[in-house]
Amino acid sequence: SSVTPNTGSTQGGTMLNINGNYFSTSTRYPLVVKVGNQPCTILSSTTTIIQCQTPVAPSSSQNQYQG
């Protein structure tokens, strides 16, 4: 499994690719991805990849943060 890229802008908008296995595709159990304890907007997902757009970082974060 992997997450790319591993850093992003504090302004948000970074497209994350999360690769793995057995991600849910059920609407009964929707996926939730958080970055810096903020929701990452899911743009697409399959059982092996999730693509989401990162949120703006909380004001306490001044530089790049881990994605």
PDB file of N, CA, C and O in Angstrom:
ATOM      1  N   SER A   1       0.839  -1.186   0.000  1.00  0.00           N
ATOM      2  CA  SER A   1       0.000   0.000   0.000  1.00  0.00           C
ATOM      3  C   SER A   1       0.882   1.247   0.000  1.00  0.00           C
ATOM      4  O   SER A   1       2.041   1.203   0.413  1.00  0.00           O
ATOM      5  N   SER A   2       0.313   2.360  -0.470  1.00  0.00           N
ATOM      6  CA  SER A   2       1.086   3.598  -0.533  1.00  0.00           C
ATOM      7  C   SER A   2       0.160   4.803  -0.614  1.00  0.00           C
ATOM      8  O   SER A   2      -1.009   4.698  -0.984  1.00  0.00           O
ATOM      9  N   VAL A   3       0.731   5.961  -0.250  1.00  0.00           N
ATOM     10  CA  VAL A   3       0.046   7.241  -0.392  1.00  0.00           C
ATOM     11  C   VAL A   3       1.005   8.173  -1.119  1.00  0.00           C
ATOM     12  O   VAL A   3       2.140   8.365  -0.683  1.00  0.00           O
ATOM     13  N   THR A   4       0.548   8.754  -2.230  1.00  0.00           N
ATOM     14  CA  THR A   4       1.379   9.701  -2.965  1.00  0.00           C
ATOM     15  C   THR A   4       0.554  10.931  -3.314  1.00  0.00           C
ATOM     16  O   THR A   4      -0.639  10.806  -3.589  1.00  0.00           O
ATOM     17  N   PRO A   5       1.156  12.115  -3.312  1.00  0.00           N
ATOM     18  CA  PRO A   5       2.488  12.408  -2.798  1.00  0.00           C
ATOM     19  C   PRO A   5       2.478  12.366  -1.276  1.00  0.00           C
ATOM     20  O   PRO A   5       1.410  12.315  -0.665  1.00  0.00           O
ATOM     21  N   ASN A   6       3.665  12.386  -0.653  1.00  0.00           N
ATOM     22  CA  ASN A   6       3.711  12.301   0.807  1.00  0.00           C
ATOM     23  C   ASN A   6       3.777  13.668   1.487  1.00  0.00           C
ATOM     24  O   ASN A   6       3.817  13.732   2.715  1.00  0.00           O
ATOM     25  N   THR A   7       3.791  14.751   0.731  1.00  0.00           N
ATOM     26  CA  THR A   7       3.668  16.105   1.280  1.00  0.00           C
ATOM     27  C   THR A   7       2.762  16.913   0.368  1.00  0.00           C
ATOM     28  O   THR A   7       2.563  16.566  -0.796  1.00  0.00           O
ATOM     29  N   GLY A   8       2.216  17.996   0.910  1.00  0.00           N
ATOM     30  CA  GLY A   8       1.353  18.842   0.102  1.00  0.00           C
ATOM     31  C   GLY A   8       1.288  20.248   0.655  1.00  0.00           C
ATOM     32  O   GLY A   8       1.802  20.524   1.739  1.00  0.00           O
ATOM     33  N   SER A   9       0.663  21.125  -0.084  1.00  0.00           N
ATOM     34  CA  SER A   9       0.535  22.524   0.299  1.00  0.00           C
ATOM     35  C   SER A   9      -0.420  22.687   1.472  1.00  0.00           C
ATOM     36  O   SER A   9      -1.419  21.974   1.572  1.00  0.00           O
ATOM     37  N   THR A  10      -0.111  23.621   2.353  1.00  0.00           N
ATOM     38  CA  THR A  10      -1.029  23.939   3.446  1.00  0.00           C
ATOM     39  C   THR A  10      -2.278  24.645   2.924  1.00  0.00           C
ATOM     40  O   THR A  10      -3.264  24.780   3.648  1.00  0.00           O
ATOM     41  N   GLN A  11      -2.240  25.092   1.672  1.00  0.00           N
ATOM     42  CA  GLN A  11      -3.400  25.741   1.062  1.00  0.00           C
ATOM     43  C   GLN A  11      -4.438  24.729   0.577  1.00  0.00           C
ATOM     44  O   GLN A  11      -5.517  25.113   0.125  1.00  0.00           O
ATOM     45  N   GLY A  12      -4.113  23.434   0.671  1.00  0.00           N
ATOM     46  CA  GLY A  12      -5.035  22.393   0.228  1.00  0.00           C
ATOM     47  C   GLY A  12      -4.985  22.202  -1.272  1.00  0.00           C
ATOM     48  O   GLY A  12      -4.191  22.839  -1.964  1.00  0.00           O
ATOM     49  N   GLY A  13      -5.830  21.329  -1.768  1.00  0.00           N
ATOM     50  CA  GLY A  13      -5.922  21.100  -3.198  1.00  0.00           C
ATOM     51  C   GLY A  13      -4.985  20.046  -3.749  1.00  0.00           C
ATOM     52  O   GLY A  13      -5.015  19.765  -4.947  1.00  0.00           O
ATOM     53  N   THR A  14      -4.148  19.451  -2.899  1.00  0.00           N
ATOM     54  CA  THR A  14      -3.252  18.392  -3.366  1.00  0.00           C
ATOM     55  C   THR A  14      -4.071  17.137  -3.649  1.00  0.00           C
ATOM     56  O   THR A  14      -4.902  16.735  -2.835  1.00  0.00           O
ATOM     57  N   MET A  15      -3.836  16.526  -4.798  1.00  0.00           N
ATOM     58  CA  MET A  15      -4.525  15.290  -5.151  1.00  0.00           C
ATOM     59  C   MET A  15      -3.756  14.114  -4.560  1.00  0.00           C
ATOM     60  O   MET A  15      -2.597  13.893  -4.909  1.00  0.00           O
ATOM     61  N   LEU A  16      -4.390  13.365  -3.674  1.00  0.00           N
ATOM     62  CA  LEU A  16      -3.769  12.189  -3.072  1.00  0.00           C
ATOM     63  C   LEU A  16      -4.227  10.933  -3.787  1.00  0.00           C
ATOM     64  O   LEU A  16      -5.395  10.803  -4.150  1.00  0.00           O
ATOM     65  N   ASN A  17      -3.299  10.012  -3.985  1.00  0.00           N
ATOM     66  CA  ASN A  17      -3.603   8.677  -4.480  1.00  0.00           C
ATOM     67  C   ASN A  17      -3.262   7.707  -3.364  1.00  0.00           C
ATOM     68  O   ASN A  17      -2.107   7.611  -2.950  1.00  0.00           O
ATOM     69  N   ILE A  18      -4.248   6.999  -2.884  1.00  0.00           N
ATOM     70  CA  ILE A  18      -4.068   6.029  -1.814  1.00  0.00           C
ATOM     71  C   ILE A  18      -4.264   4.651  -2.426  1.00  0.00           C
ATOM     72  O   ILE A  18      -5.367   4.298  -2.843  1.00  0.00           O
ATOM     73  N   ASN A  19      -3.194   3.882  -2.476  1.00  0.00           N
ATOM     74  CA  ASN A  19      -3.234   2.548  -3.072  1.00  0.00           C
ATOM     75  C   ASN A  19      -3.244   1.497  -1.977  1.00  0.00           C
ATOM     76  O   ASN A  19      -2.493   1.597  -1.007  1.00  0.00           O
ATOM     77  N   GLY A  20      -4.082   0.500  -2.126  1.00  0.00           N
ATOM     78  CA  GLY A  20      -4.172  -0.569  -1.137  1.00  0.00           C
ATOM     79  C   GLY A  20      -5.090  -1.665  -1.631  1.00  0.00           C
ATOM     80  O   GLY A  20      -5.245  -1.858  -2.837  1.00  0.00           O
ATOM     81  N   ASN A  21      -5.691  -2.372  -0.713  1.00  0.00           N
ATOM     82  CA  ASN A  21      -6.586  -3.475  -1.052  1.00  0.00           C
ATOM     83  C   ASN A  21      -7.831  -3.433  -0.182  1.00  0.00           C
ATOM     84  O   ASN A  21      -7.798  -2.968   0.958  1.00  0.00           O
ATOM     85  N   TYR A  22      -8.914  -3.921  -0.733  1.00  0.00           N
ATOM     86  CA  TYR A  22     -10.161  -4.140   0.002  1.00  0.00           C
ATOM     87  C   TYR A  22     -10.826  -2.862   0.511  1.00  0.00           C
ATOM     88  O   TYR A  22     -11.490  -2.890   1.547  1.00  0.00           O
ATOM     89  N   PHE A  23     -10.658  -1.737  -0.201  1.00  0.00           N
ATOM     90  CA  PHE A  23     -11.388  -0.535   0.171  1.00  0.00           C
ATOM     91  C   PHE A  23     -12.871  -0.767  -0.113  1.00  0.00           C
ATOM     92  O   PHE A  23     -13.227  -1.452  -1.072  1.00  0.00           O
ATOM     93  N   SER A  24     -13.714  -0.204   0.710  1.00  0.00           N
ATOM     94  CA  SER A  24     -15.155  -0.376   0.553  1.00  0.00           C
ATOM     95  C   SER A  24     -15.670   0.405  -0.659  1.00  0.00           C
ATOM     96  O   SER A  24     -15.263   1.541  -0.901  1.00  0.00           O
ATOM     97  N   THR A  25     -16.557  -0.220  -1.401  1.00  0.00           N
ATOM     98  CA  THR A  25     -17.263   0.478  -2.479  1.00  0.00           C
ATOM     99  C   THR A  25     -18.755   0.567  -2.153  1.00  0.00           C
ATOM    100  O   THR A  25     -19.563   0.946  -3.000  1.00  0.00           O
ATOM    101  N   SER A  26     -19.103   0.215  -0.929  1.00  0.00           N
ATOM    102  CA  SER A  26     -20.489   0.197  -0.489  1.00  0.00           C
ATOM    103  C   SER A  26     -20.955   1.587  -0.069  1.00  0.00           C
ATOM    104  O   SER A  26     -20.244   2.294   0.646  1.00  0.00           O
ATOM    105  N   THR A  27     -22.146   1.977  -0.511  1.00  0.00           N
ATOM    106  CA  THR A  27     -22.712   3.243  -0.052  1.00  0.00           C
ATOM    107  C   THR A  27     -23.176   3.121   1.400  1.00  0.00           C
ATOM    108  O   THR A  27     -23.361   4.128   2.082  1.00  0.00           O
ATOM    109  N   ARG A  28     -23.360   1.906   1.861  1.00  0.00           N
ATOM    110  CA  ARG A  28     -23.747   1.677   3.255  1.00  0.00           C
ATOM    111  C   ARG A  28     -22.602   2.014   4.212  1.00  0.00           C
ATOM    112  O   ARG A  28     -22.828   2.461   5.336  1.00  0.00           O
ATOM    113  N   TYR A  29     -21.369   1.791   3.746  1.00  0.00           N
ATOM    114  CA  TYR A  29     -20.178   2.078   4.542  1.00  0.00           C
ATOM    115  C   TYR A  29     -19.266   3.005   3.734  1.00  0.00           C
ATOM    116  O   TYR A  29     -18.250   2.563   3.198  1.00  0.00           O
ATOM    117  N   PRO A  30     -19.627   4.287   3.646  1.00  0.00           N
ATOM    118  CA  PRO A  30     -18.840   5.202   2.805  1.00  0.00           C
ATOM    119  C   PRO A  30     -17.425   5.401   3.347  1.00  0.00           C
ATOM    120  O   PRO A  30     -17.187   5.356   4.554  1.00  0.00           O
ATOM    121  N   LEU A  31     -16.502   5.620   2.426  1.00  0.00           N
ATOM    122  CA  LEU A  31     -15.112   5.867   2.791  1.00  0.00           C
ATOM    123  C   LEU A  31     -14.966   7.238   3.434  1.00  0.00           C
ATOM    124  O   LEU A  31     -15.652   8.191   3.064  1.00  0.00           O
ATOM    125  N   VAL A  32     -14.068   7.320   4.395  1.00  0.00           N
ATOM    126  CA  VAL A  32     -13.709   8.589   5.013  1.00  0.00           C
ATOM    127  C   VAL A  32     -12.189   8.649   5.048  1.00  0.00           C
ATOM    128  O   VAL A  32     -11.540   7.740   5.565  1.00  0.00           O
ATOM    129  N   VAL A  33     -11.622   9.714   4.501  1.00  0.00           N
ATOM    130  CA  VAL A  33     -10.175   9.930   4.525  1.00  0.00           C
ATOM    131  C   VAL A  33      -9.943  11.271   5.200  1.00  0.00           C
ATOM    132  O   VAL A  33     -10.572  12.269   4.848  1.00  0.00           O
ATOM    133  N   LYS A  34      -9.033  11.289   6.175  1.00  0.00           N
ATOM    134  CA  LYS A  34      -8.698  12.540   6.854  1.00  0.00           C
ATOM    135  C   LYS A  34      -7.213  12.818   6.713  1.00  0.00           C
ATOM    136  O   LYS A  34      -6.386  11.908   6.771  1.00  0.00           O
ATOM    137  N   VAL A  35      -6.890  14.087   6.528  1.00  0.00           N
ATOM    138  CA  VAL A  35      -5.505  14.554   6.455  1.00  0.00           C
ATOM    139  C   VAL A  35      -5.398  15.691   7.465  1.00  0.00           C
ATOM    140  O   VAL A  35      -6.127  16.678   7.376  1.00  0.00           O
ATOM    141  N   GLY A  36      -4.494  15.550   8.418  1.00  0.00           N
ATOM    142  CA  GLY A  36      -4.392  16.574   9.455  1.00  0.00           C
ATOM    143  C   GLY A  36      -5.684  16.722  10.230  1.00  0.00           C
ATOM    144  O   GLY A  36      -6.042  17.824  10.645  1.00  0.00           O
ATOM    145  N   ASN A  37      -6.391  15.609  10.430  1.00  0.00           N
ATOM    146  CA  ASN A  37      -7.670  15.543  11.131  1.00  0.00           C
ATOM    147  C   ASN A  37      -8.787  16.311  10.425  1.00  0.00           C
ATOM    148  O   ASN A  37      -9.814  16.613  11.034  1.00  0.00           O
ATOM    149  N   GLN A  38      -8.594  16.628   9.146  1.00  0.00           N
ATOM    150  CA  GLN A  38      -9.602  17.298   8.326  1.00  0.00           C
ATOM    151  C   GLN A  38     -10.012  16.351   7.199  1.00  0.00           C
ATOM    152  O   GLN A  38      -9.178  15.593   6.703  1.00  0.00           O
ATOM    153  N   PRO A  39     -11.283  16.380   6.785  1.00  0.00           N
ATOM    154  CA  PRO A  39     -11.710  15.476   5.716  1.00  0.00           C
ATOM    155  C   PRO A  39     -11.057  15.784   4.375  1.00  0.00           C
ATOM    156  O   PRO A  39     -10.939  16.944   3.978  1.00  0.00           O
ATOM    157  N   CYS A  40     -10.638  14.740   3.690  1.00  0.00           N
ATOM    158  CA  CYS A  40     -10.088  14.822   2.339  1.00  0.00           C
ATOM    159  C   CYS A  40     -11.251  14.489   1.397  1.00  0.00           C
ATOM    160  O   CYS A  40     -11.861  13.428   1.529  1.00  0.00           O
ATOM    161  N   THR A  41     -11.559  15.363   0.466  1.00  0.00           N
ATOM    162  CA  THR A  41     -12.702  15.165  -0.426  1.00  0.00           C
ATOM    163  C   THR A  41     -12.424  14.032  -1.404  1.00  0.00           C
ATOM    164  O   THR A  41     -11.519  14.130  -2.232  1.00  0.00           O
ATOM    165  N   ILE A  42     -13.202  12.958  -1.308  1.00  0.00           N
ATOM    166  CA  ILE A  42     -13.001  11.803  -2.177  1.00  0.00           C
ATOM    167  C   ILE A  42     -13.571  12.110  -3.554  1.00  0.00           C
ATOM    168  O   ILE A  42     -14.743  12.457  -3.699  1.00  0.00           O
ATOM    169  N   LEU A  43     -12.712  11.974  -4.562  1.00  0.00           N
ATOM    170  CA  LEU A  43     -13.103  12.236  -5.943  1.00  0.00           C
ATOM    171  C   LEU A  43     -13.450  10.954  -6.679  1.00  0.00           C
ATOM    172  O   LEU A  43     -14.347  10.943  -7.522  1.00  0.00           O
ATOM    173  N   SER A  44     -12.742   9.871  -6.364  1.00  0.00           N
ATOM    174  CA  SER A  44     -13.049   8.571  -6.959  1.00  0.00           C
ATOM    175  C   SER A  44     -12.456   7.484  -6.081  1.00  0.00           C
ATOM    176  O   SER A  44     -11.520   7.719  -5.316  1.00  0.00           O
ATOM    177  N   SER A  45     -13.023   6.284  -6.205  1.00  0.00           N
ATOM    178  CA  SER A  45     -12.495   5.162  -5.429  1.00  0.00           C
ATOM    179  C   SER A  45     -12.887   3.842  -6.075  1.00  0.00           C
ATOM    180  O   SER A  45     -13.932   3.712  -6.714  1.00  0.00           O
ATOM    181  N   THR A  46     -12.008   2.875  -5.880  1.00  0.00           N
ATOM    182  CA  THR A  46     -12.260   1.490  -6.264  1.00  0.00           C
ATOM    183  C   THR A  46     -11.833   0.648  -5.071  1.00  0.00           C
ATOM    184  O   THR A  46     -11.516   1.192  -4.013  1.00  0.00           O
ATOM    185  N   THR A  47     -11.822  -0.650  -5.225  1.00  0.00           N
ATOM    186  CA  THR A  47     -11.376  -1.506  -4.125  1.00  0.00           C
ATOM    187  C   THR A  47      -9.875  -1.421  -3.901  1.00  0.00           C
ATOM    188  O   THR A  47      -9.381  -1.902  -2.880  1.00  0.00           O
ATOM    189  N   THR A  48      -9.128  -0.814  -4.842  1.00  0.00           N
ATOM    190  CA  THR A  48      -7.667  -0.751  -4.711  1.00  0.00           C
ATOM    191  C   THR A  48      -7.077   0.657  -4.722  1.00  0.00           C
ATOM    192  O   THR A  48      -5.891   0.818  -4.432  1.00  0.00           O
ATOM    193  N   ILE A  49      -7.864   1.678  -5.046  1.00  0.00           N
ATOM    194  CA  ILE A  49      -7.320   3.046  -5.064  1.00  0.00           C
ATOM    195  C   ILE A  49      -8.389   4.056  -4.655  1.00  0.00           C
ATOM    196  O   ILE A  49      -9.557   3.948  -5.030  1.00  0.00           O
ATOM    197  N   ILE A  50      -7.950   5.034  -3.876  1.00  0.00           N
ATOM    198  CA  ILE A  50      -8.795   6.168  -3.504  1.00  0.00           C
ATOM    199  C   ILE A  50      -8.070   7.422  -3.968  1.00  0.00           C
ATOM    200  O   ILE A  50      -6.873   7.578  -3.728  1.00  0.00           O
ATOM    201  N   GLN A  51      -8.788   8.305  -4.626  1.00  0.00           N
ATOM    202  CA  GLN A  51      -8.233   9.598  -5.013  1.00  0.00           C
ATOM    203  C   GLN A  51      -9.040  10.667  -4.290  1.00  0.00           C
ATOM    204  O   GLN A  51     -10.267  10.706  -4.374  1.00  0.00           O
ATOM    205  N   CYS A  52      -8.320  11.539  -3.574  1.00  0.00           N
ATOM    206  CA  CYS A  52      -9.014  12.609  -2.867  1.00  0.00           C
ATOM    207  C   CYS A  52      -8.214  13.896  -2.940  1.00  0.00           C
ATOM    208  O   CYS A  52      -7.020  13.891  -3.239  1.00  0.00           O
ATOM    209  N   GLN A  53      -8.899  15.004  -2.659  1.00  0.00           N
ATOM    210  CA  GLN A  53      -8.278  16.328  -2.688  1.00  0.00           C
ATOM    211  C   GLN A  53      -8.169  16.822  -1.252  1.00  0.00           C
ATOM    212  O   GLN A  53      -9.149  16.836  -0.508  1.00  0.00           O
ATOM    213  N   THR A  54      -6.947  17.231  -0.873  1.00  0.00           N
ATOM    214  CA  THR A  54      -6.698  17.626   0.507  1.00  0.00           C
ATOM    215  C   THR A  54      -7.362  18.954   0.852  1.00  0.00           C
ATOM    216  O   THR A  54      -7.565  19.809  -0.011  1.00  0.00           O
ATOM    217  N   PRO A  55      -7.698  19.107   2.139  1.00  0.00           N
ATOM    218  CA  PRO A  55      -8.290  20.352   2.611  1.00  0.00           C
ATOM    219  C   PRO A  55      -7.211  21.381   2.942  1.00  0.00           C
ATOM    220  O   PRO A  55      -6.021  21.066   2.947  1.00  0.00           O
ATOM    221  N   VAL A  56      -7.631  22.596   3.216  1.00  0.00           N
ATOM    222  CA  VAL A  56      -6.728  23.627   3.725  1.00  0.00           C
ATOM    223  C   VAL A  56      -6.288  23.187   5.115  1.00  0.00           C
ATOM    224  O   VAL A  56      -7.105  22.715   5.906  1.00  0.00           O
ATOM    225  N   ALA A  57      -5.007  23.339   5.412  1.00  0.00           N
ATOM    226  CA  ALA A  57      -4.483  22.948   6.724  1.00  0.00           C
ATOM    227  C   ALA A  57      -4.978  23.914   7.796  1.00  0.00           C
ATOM    228  O   ALA A  57      -5.202  25.092   7.517  1.00  0.00           O
ATOM    229  N   PRO A  58      -5.151  23.416   9.027  1.00  0.00           N
ATOM    230  CA  PRO A  58      -5.518  24.319  10.123  1.00  0.00           C
ATOM    231  C   PRO A  58      -4.492  25.446  10.251  1.00  0.00           C
ATOM    232  O   PRO A  58      -3.331  25.274   9.880  1.00  0.00           O
ATOM    233  N   SER A  59      -4.908  26.578  10.767  1.00  0.00           N
ATOM    234  CA  SER A  59      -4.037  27.756  10.828  1.00  0.00           C
ATOM    235  C   SER A  59      -2.770  27.531  11.643  1.00  0.00           C
ATOM    236  O   SER A  59      -1.807  28.282  11.482  1.00  0.00           O
ATOM    237  N   SER A  60      -2.737  26.527  12.510  1.00  0.00           N
ATOM    238  CA  SER A  60      -1.535  26.261  13.307  1.00  0.00           C
ATOM    239  C   SER A  60      -0.419  25.637  12.477  1.00  0.00           C
ATOM    240  O   SER A  60       0.732  25.616  12.914  1.00  0.00           O
ATOM    241  N   SER A  61      -0.738  25.127  11.284  1.00  0.00           N
ATOM    242  CA  SER A  61       0.271  24.538  10.397  1.00  0.00           C
ATOM    243  C   SER A  61       0.775  25.612   9.446  1.00  0.00           C
ATOM    244  O   SER A  61      -0.009  26.183   8.688  1.00  0.00           O
ATOM    245  N   GLN A  62       2.064  25.893   9.477  1.00  0.00           N
ATOM    246  CA  GLN A  62       2.609  26.964   8.653  1.00  0.00           C
ATOM    247  C   GLN A  62       3.328  26.471   7.405  1.00  0.00           C
ATOM    248  O   GLN A  62       3.417  27.207   6.423  1.00  0.00           O
ATOM    249  N   ASN A  63       3.843  25.250   7.418  1.00  0.00           N
ATOM    250  CA  ASN A  63       4.613  24.729   6.298  1.00  0.00           C
ATOM    251  C   ASN A  63       3.866  23.580   5.651  1.00  0.00           C
ATOM    252  O   ASN A  63       2.639  23.509   5.720  1.00  0.00           O
ATOM    253  N   GLN A  64       4.605  22.686   5.026  1.00  0.00           N
ATOM    254  CA  GLN A  64       3.979  21.508   4.448  1.00  0.00           C
ATOM    255  C   GLN A  64       3.673  20.514   5.551  1.00  0.00           C
ATOM    256  O   GLN A  64       4.322  20.506   6.597  1.00  0.00           O
ATOM    257  N   TYR A  65       2.681  19.679   5.306  1.00  0.00           N
ATOM    258  CA  TYR A  65       2.317  18.659   6.272  1.00  0.00           C
ATOM    259  C   TYR A  65       2.286  17.315   5.578  1.00  0.00           C
ATOM    260  O   TYR A  65       2.166  17.238   4.355  1.00  0.00           O
ATOM    261  N   GLN A  66       2.394  16.260   6.359  1.00  0.00           N
ATOM    262  CA  GLN A  66       2.374  14.910   5.802  1.00  0.00           C
ATOM    263  C   GLN A  66       1.015  14.626   5.199  1.00  0.00           C
ATOM    264  O   GLN A  66      -0.018  14.974   5.771  1.00  0.00           O
ATOM    265  N   GLY A  67       1.023  13.986   4.032  1.00  0.00           N
ATOM    266  CA  GLY A  67      -0.219  13.674   3.336  1.00  0.00           C
ATOM    267  C   GLY A  67      -0.714  12.305   3.615  1.00  0.00           C
ATOM    268  O   GLY A  67      -1.755  11.906   3.092  1.00  0.00           O
TER     269      GLY A  67
END
